[in-house]
């Protein structure tokens, strides 16, 4: 079996591994985008709630309502901090997935180059053998016609 044929299974395996890494990269990007979108929604809700709180404070508010607003804003701030941590984790996972995909992609490209070079060398050797055979055949034919 030729070297290029043996490399065919390796190139297929490398392609499959790269595709799997690409799929994981897509999923990690989707998770990151989802976590970031949730953070943005919380930040928008916080800004809206703070505007409402400020407007209500201008009109006047009793102490128990003010305490409830402040408690809710405190809880909302904690939720935002937690969501920021989720975004950071998702971002780290995405960076890791991207690096893994990049490594797999480079490895697949390197194996493909080796396989291509092997095929080229084998094609060149095959062409050289065929040319030699043709030359020998012509030489034999030429000798046999010279004898007649």
C-alpha positions, 0 to 999 in steps of 0.5 A: 500500500502506498504511503499516500493511501496509508495517510488517507485514513489519517487525513480523514481522522484529522478532518473529523477531529477538526469538525468536532472542534469546530462544532464545540467552538460554535457551541461555546460562542453561542453560550458566550453570546447567550450569557452576554445577552442575559447580562445586557438584559439585567443591566437594562433592567437595572437602569430602568429600575433605577430611573423608576426609583429616582422618579419615585423618590422625587415624588416622595416615598415612605421608608418601607417602600424605599427600603424595598427598592433598595433591597431589590436593587441590592439583589439585582446588583448581586444577580448582575455580578453573578451573571458577569462571572458567568460571562467570564467563564463562558468567555474563557471556555470560548477562548479555550475552544477556539485554541483547540480548534486552531490546533486541530485545524493546523494539524489537519493542514499539516497532515494534508500537506504531507499527504499531498506531497506524498501523492505528488512524489508518487505521481512523479515516480509513476510518471518516471517509471512509465516514461522509462518503460515507454523509452525501453519499449521504443528502444526494443522496437527500434532494435527489432526494426533495425534487425529486419 
